[in-house]
Amino acid sequence: MGIEEQLTTYFRENFAADVDDETALIDSGLIDSMGVMELVEYLERSFGIEMDMDDLTVERFGTISAIAQLITEKREAM
């Protein structure tokens, strides 16, 4: 299962949301600051990465595609 698929499943299971790779997650109100923190915990645990405060932006967490790109970058930097 690819990163985007895993993230889509996460949002469907945890937020009962029908999302795709370009759904506006924050701007639409699907997730709020608490939801972002839960998502960060999930990402760190599931993908073996560590997020920095600089990563926590609307641009980086705005869509599933953006989050997948962030995960890829974090993995490549390891």
C-alpha positions, 0 to 999 in steps of 0.5 A: 500500500502506498503512502497516499493510500495509507493516509486516505485510509487513516482519514476514512477510519479516524475522521469518517471522511471521504477524501482524495489526494487533493482534499483540503484537509485544514482549509475545509475544517476536516482537521483542526490543530488537535487533529494535526497533532494526532496526525503527527503522532500517527505519521511518526509512528507509522512511517518512522519519521520525526517531525519538526515544528517547521514542518507543521504548516498548512502547506505541508499538511494541507492535502494528502499529497502534501503530507505524502511529499513531506513523508518522502522528504523525511525518509530520504533525509534519514 
